[in-house]
Amino acid sequence: MTDQVTERIEKMLDEHPVFLFMKGNPQTPMCGFSSNTVKILKDMIGDDFGSFNVLEDPEIREGIKAYGQWPTIPQLYVNKELIGGNDIISEMFNTGELHELLNLTQPDRTPPNISITDDALNHIKEGLKEMGDHQLFLSVDDEFNTRFSLEMPKGYEIIADVGDLKVYMDIGTAKRSNGVEISWVDELQGSGLRIKNPNEPPAVQSLSVAELQDWFNTDIENPHIFDVRSADKVAEGTVDHAVRLDKAAIESIEAMDKETPLVFVCQVGQSSMSAAEFFRKKGYTKVFNLTGGYNAWNE
């Protein structure tokens, strides 16, 4: 590693007390480990950290490994001290050590209240008969994707009593799981668990072009409208007041209150639904998809 690379690294660390060397950027992480570390930091301190995309600079990508004598990415530094990679950060987050390091209040470790029907409880217990030393884990990520798994406890988990089961979870899951209802359904498509989570943001709403025009004509707060199509397509024409959903637009959305009305539009209303669903899962509660897209608006 050259002196020039060392100086560049130390300059970045001087500018931000909390700094993450990662693959991709906080808006679009390029690996699962970087994504998870970013989620933890955002959950704790919002966007108040610096970052560098090592995929854009091979010198820094190799240099940071030598600088901290740490072979993998991501790498988190606090006050110019290497803390570690994703596994260490995840453990420190769940034990509260990372909160202490960042001078934050210790996380709430109160187990959530979770209800379960008798049918669901019996089916789960039947599947756990051969689990050995493994325990039942519940995971609800920040996009409210939910799954059960069998794992060995690490000692820092929160444990909730669900029926006569003990369900293990991390602190992020515990925060997102209070009031969850677990039931068992038998349908034509098959049988399985159904999980209803009252903390999940409301579903994306369909919005017709007439309803959008009426919205413009009222005195209430107009929505922010984002066109997900290419720059060429948007230049040919778009919905009134719409801006293209590019990096700058994404950053502007992330700075908005979660109750800000957001409308997404594409050519016919399909690609925009994916964008709308993405931001719904990020916690935005007033998300709309324009039915029929720009074609309907243009007509």
Backbone torsions as a table, in degrees:
resi	resn	phi	psi	omega
1	MET	NA	128.5	-177.8
2	THR	-79.2	162.3	177.0
3	ASP	-61.9	-33.0	-179.6
4	GLN	-64.3	-42.4	178.5
5	VAL	-65.7	-41.8	177.6
6	THR	-59.1	-44.0	-179.8
7	GLU	-63.5	-39.3	179.5
8	ARG	-64.4	-43.3	179.8
9	ILE	-63.5	-46.4	-176.7
10	GLU	-67.9	-30.3	176.6
11	LYS	-65.2	-42.1	178.1
12	MET	-63.7	-42.1	-178.8
13	LEU	-68.6	-29.9	177.2
14	ASP	-68.9	-30.4	-173.2
15	GLU	-81.9	-21.8	-177.1
16	HIS	-137.9	121.7	177.6
17	PRO	-58.8	-34.1	177.5
18	VAL	-115.5	120.0	-174.0
19	PHE	-138.2	135.7	-177.8
20	LEU	-121.3	121.1	169.1
21	PHE	-90.2	121.4	-169.4
22	MET	-144.4	172.9	172.3
23	LYS	-98.3	117.2	-173.0
24	GLY	91.3	-160.0	178.0
25	ASN	-130.1	170.0	-176.7
26	PRO	-57.4	-27.9	178.7
27	GLN	-77.3	-37.1	-178.6
28	THR	-137.2	77.7	176.4
29	PRO	-60.9	146.9	-175.2
30	MET	-108.3	9.5	172.3
31	CYS	-154.2	156.7	-176.2
32	GLY	-63.1	-37.3	-178.8
33	PHE	-67.0	-43.6	177.3
34	SER	-63.9	-40.7	-180.0
35	SER	-60.5	-44.7	-178.4
36	ASN	-65.7	-41.0	179.9
37	THR	-65.0	-40.9	177.2
38	VAL	-61.2	-43.2	179.9
39	LYS	-59.8	-41.0	179.4
40	ILE	-63.8	-46.8	-178.9
41	LEU	-64.0	-42.3	-179.7
42	LYS	-66.0	-35.2	178.2
43	ASP	-64.7	-30.4	-175.3
44	MET	-93.6	-46.9	-171.1
45	ILE	-129.0	14.5	-179.6
46	GLY	65.9	-132.7	-179.3
47	ASP	-99.4	16.1	-174.6
48	ASP	-83.7	57.5	174.3
49	PHE	-152.8	153.9	177.1
50	GLY	-93.3	160.5	179.4
51	SER	-152.6	160.2	176.5
52	PHE	-141.8	132.2	178.4
53	ASN	-85.3	104.1	-175.7
54	VAL	-69.3	-16.9	179.0
55	LEU	-69.7	-17.8	-178.3
56	GLU	-89.7	-7.6	-174.4
57	ASP	-149.8	99.0	-178.9
58	PRO	-58.9	-32.1	-179.8
59	GLU	-63.9	-45.8	179.0
60	ILE	-70.5	-36.8	-178.7
61	ARG	-58.9	-43.3	178.8
62	GLU	-84.2	-33.5	-177.0
63	GLY	-66.0	-38.2	-178.0
64	ILE	-68.8	-28.5	177.0
65	LYS	-67.0	-38.2	178.0
66	ALA	-75.3	-38.5	-176.8
67	TYR	-59.7	-47.1	-178.4
68	GLY	-98.7	-0.1	-176.3
69	GLN	52.5	47.3	-179.9
70	TRP	-132.2	123.6	-166.3
71	PRO	-82.9	-10.5	-172.6
72	THR	-122.3	166.2	175.9
73	ILE	-120.4	137.4	14.2
74	PRO	-84.6	165.7	174.3
75	GLN	-133.9	128.4	180.0
76	LEU	-107.0	131.0	175.4
77	TYR	-115.8	137.6	173.5
78	VAL	-126.9	122.0	-176.1
79	ASN	51.9	44.1	175.4
80	LYS	70.2	8.8	178.5
81	GLU	-106.6	130.6	178.1
82	LEU	-68.5	126.0	178.4
83	ILE	-95.3	-40.5	178.6
84	GLY	144.3	-167.6	-179.7
85	GLY	-100.4	-164.3	-172.4
86	ASN	-58.1	-45.6	-176.6
87	ASP	-62.4	-43.8	-179.8
88	ILE	-67.0	-42.2	-179.8
89	ILE	-63.3	-42.1	179.5
90	SER	-61.7	-42.9	-179.7
91	GLU	-67.5	-43.8	179.8
92	MET	-64.4	-34.6	177.0
93	PHE	-63.4	-44.1	-176.4
94	ASN	-75.9	-28.3	178.5
95	THR	-84.0	-16.6	-176.1
96	GLY	94.5	-4.6	180.0
97	GLU	-63.4	-36.4	-179.4
98	LEU	-70.0	-35.9	175.9
99	HIS	-61.1	-43.8	179.6
100	GLU	-63.8	-42.0	-179.9
101	LEU	-61.7	-35.9	-177.7
102	LEU	-94.5	10.1	178.9
103	ASN	59.4	42.4	178.5
104	LEU	-110.2	159.6	176.4
105	THR	-62.9	141.7	178.4
106	GLN	-61.3	144.6	-176.9
107	PRO	-68.1	149.3	176.5
108	ASP	-70.3	125.8	-178.1
109	ARG	-110.5	22.1	178.0
110	THR	-70.4	125.7	178.0
111	PRO	-63.7	140.8	179.2
112	PRO	-74.5	157.3	173.1
113	ASN	-86.8	117.5	-178.9
114	ILE	-126.2	130.4	178.4
115	SER	-105.8	153.1	-178.1
116	ILE	-146.4	140.4	177.5
117	THR	-78.7	161.4	-179.6
118	ASP	-61.6	-41.5	180.0
119	ASP	-60.6	-46.5	-179.3
120	ALA	-63.9	-41.5	-180.0
121	LEU	-62.0	-44.3	-179.3
122	ASN	-65.3	-39.9	179.7
123	HIS	-67.0	-39.9	178.6
124	ILE	-65.5	-45.2	-178.9
125	LYS	-63.1	-34.7	177.8
126	GLU	-64.0	-39.5	-179.8
127	GLY	-75.3	-13.0	-177.0
128	LEU	-97.4	1.4	-173.8
129	LYS	-60.3	-30.9	-177.0
130	GLU	-105.9	25.3	-171.7
131	MET	-78.7	-15.5	179.5
132	GLY	64.3	-130.9	-179.2
133	ASP	-83.5	-4.9	-179.8
134	HIS	-74.2	153.2	179.3
135	GLN	-120.1	162.1	-179.2
136	LEU	-82.4	121.9	178.7
137	PHE	-110.6	140.7	172.4
138	LEU	-111.7	134.8	177.2
139	SER	-128.2	125.8	172.4
140	VAL	-126.4	107.8	-176.1
141	ASP	-81.4	-178.1	-173.9
142	ASP	-72.7	-6.2	172.7
143	GLU	-103.9	9.6	176.9
144	PHE	65.2	26.3	166.5
145	ASN	-75.5	130.0	-171.1
146	THR	-120.5	137.0	176.7
147	ARG	-152.8	153.4	170.8
148	PHE	-104.6	150.4	176.4
149	SER	-152.7	163.8	174.7
150	LEU	-107.6	120.5	-175.8
151	GLU	-142.6	165.3	173.2
152	MET	-87.9	126.7	178.4
153	PRO	-61.7	148.6	178.5
154	LYS	-103.5	-7.0	174.7
155	GLY	105.2	-14.4	-178.3
156	TYR	-109.3	5.7	-174.8
157	GLU	-71.2	156.9	169.3
158	ILE	-91.5	137.2	-175.6
159	ILE	-117.4	123.6	178.4
160	ALA	-110.6	139.3	174.2
161	ASP	-86.5	115.4	-179.8
162	VAL	-119.4	105.8	-168.9
163	GLY	62.4	-130.9	174.0
164	ASP	-104.7	24.2	175.0
165	LEU	-101.6	151.3	169.5
166	LYS	-105.9	122.2	-177.4
167	VAL	-112.6	124.9	-177.5
168	TYR	-95.1	148.0	-179.8
169	MET	-161.1	161.2	174.1
170	ASP	-84.7	174.1	-174.0
171	ILE	-70.3	-29.4	176.9
172	GLY	-65.5	-43.0	177.3
173	THR	-63.6	-43.5	-179.4
174	ALA	-58.5	-39.7	-179.2
175	LYS	-67.2	-31.2	-176.1
176	ARG	-96.8	4.4	-170.6
177	SER	-113.5	-3.4	-176.6
178	ASN	-64.0	126.5	-179.7
179	GLY	91.1	1.9	179.4
180	VAL	-61.1	140.0	177.2
181	GLU	-117.5	126.3	-178.9
182	ILE	-112.6	127.1	179.2
183	SER	-136.4	172.0	178.2
184	TRP	-117.1	131.8	-178.8
185	VAL	-122.9	144.3	172.8
186	ASP	-116.7	111.6	-177.4
187	GLU	-129.0	170.3	178.7
188	LEU	-60.3	-33.1	-178.9
189	GLN	-75.4	-12.9	-179.3
190	GLY	135.8	175.6	-179.1
191	SER	-109.4	153.1	178.0
192	GLY	170.4	-179.6	179.8
193	LEU	-76.5	143.8	171.7
194	ARG	-120.9	128.5	-177.7
195	ILE	-117.6	120.5	178.3
196	LYS	-107.6	119.1	-176.3
197	ASN	-115.2	110.0	-178.3
198	PRO	-68.9	-12.9	-179.5
199	ASN	-84.1	-13.2	-178.0
200	GLU	-68.2	136.9	179.8
201	PRO	-59.0	151.8	-179.9
202	PRO	-58.3	155.0	-179.3
203	ALA	-64.2	155.5	174.1
204	VAL	-61.5	135.8	-179.5
205	GLN	-100.8	141.1	174.8
206	SER	-80.2	140.5	-178.8
207	LEU	-131.6	122.2	179.1
208	SER	-80.5	162.5	179.1
209	VAL	-64.7	-34.1	177.6
210	ALA	-64.9	-41.7	179.1
211	GLU	-66.0	-36.5	178.2
212	LEU	-66.9	-41.9	178.5
213	GLN	-64.0	-40.6	176.5
214	ASP	-61.8	-37.5	179.1
215	TRP	-60.1	-43.7	178.3
216	PHE	-60.5	-30.6	-173.5
217	ASN	-87.2	-1.4	179.1
218	THR	-97.2	172.9	179.8
219	ASP	-92.3	-3.8	-179.1
220	ILE	-76.4	167.6	-176.6
221	GLU	-58.5	123.7	176.7
222	ASN	-70.9	149.4	179.4
223	PRO	-76.0	161.6	169.6
224	HIS	-89.9	126.6	-173.3
225	ILE	-112.5	132.5	-176.3
226	PHE	-128.3	127.9	179.1
227	ASP	-97.7	121.1	-174.5
228	VAL	-87.4	-1.2	-176.6
229	ARG	-75.4	174.9	-179.5
230	SER	-67.2	161.7	-179.7
231	ALA	-59.6	-37.9	179.7
232	ASP	-62.7	-44.3	-179.5
233	LYS	-65.3	-43.1	-179.7
234	VAL	-64.2	-36.4	179.5
235	ALA	-64.2	-28.9	178.9
236	GLU	-73.2	-21.4	179.5
237	GLY	152.8	145.1	178.6
238	THR	-152.0	179.5	179.4
239	VAL	-68.2	146.8	177.6
240	ASP	-52.5	135.5	175.7
241	HIS	71.4	4.8	-177.8
242	ALA	-81.9	149.3	172.0
243	VAL	-124.4	154.5	-179.1
244	ARG	-71.1	140.6	179.5
245	LEU	-80.7	82.1	176.8
246	ASP	-109.6	-170.6	-176.3
247	LYS	-59.0	-43.8	-178.9
248	ALA	-64.2	-38.3	179.2
249	ALA	-66.6	-40.5	178.4
250	ILE	-61.5	-43.0	178.9
251	GLU	-64.2	-35.3	178.6
252	SER	-67.9	-37.9	177.9
253	ILE	-64.0	-42.7	-177.7
254	GLU	-64.0	-20.4	178.5
255	ALA	-89.1	-7.8	-176.8
256	MET	-83.4	157.0	171.7
257	ASP	-62.3	145.2	-175.9
258	LYS	-66.7	-12.2	178.6
259	GLU	-99.4	9.5	177.6
260	THR	-68.3	130.5	177.6
261	PRO	-67.2	128.0	-179.9
262	LEU	-124.3	131.6	176.2
263	VAL	-121.5	132.5	180.0
264	PHE	-115.9	140.2	-176.1
265	VAL	-136.8	144.0	171.2
266	CYS	-135.3	-154.2	-177.2
267	GLN	-72.3	-45.4	-175.3
268	VAL	-127.9	-0.9	176.7
269	GLY	100.5	13.5	-179.6
270	GLN	-100.9	-55.2	179.4
271	SER	-61.8	-33.6	-179.9
272	SER	-65.9	-28.8	177.8
273	MET	-63.6	-37.9	177.8
274	SER	-62.6	-43.1	178.5
275	ALA	-64.8	-42.6	179.6
276	ALA	-61.6	-42.8	-179.7
277	GLU	-65.3	-36.7	178.8
278	PHE	-58.8	-47.5	-177.4
279	PHE	-77.0	-28.1	173.1
280	ARG	-59.6	-44.8	-179.1
281	LYS	-69.1	-16.7	175.7
282	LYS	-83.4	-0.8	175.0
283	GLY	106.6	2.1	178.0
284	TYR	-76.1	132.3	-168.1
285	THR	-100.9	-10.1	-179.4
286	LYS	-126.6	76.0	-174.0
287	VAL	-114.8	131.3	-175.9
288	PHE	-126.8	148.4	173.2
289	ASN	-117.5	127.8	-177.8
290	LEU	-75.9	113.2	-178.8
291	THR	-64.3	127.3	179.6
292	GLY	84.0	-10.6	175.4
293	GLY	61.7	-156.1	-178.0
294	TYR	-63.9	-31.7	178.5
295	ASN	-57.9	-45.3	-179.9
296	ALA	-66.3	-40.5	179.1
297	TRP	-63.3	-44.8	-177.5
298	ASN	-63.7	-38.5	178.7
299	GLU	-67.6	NA	NA
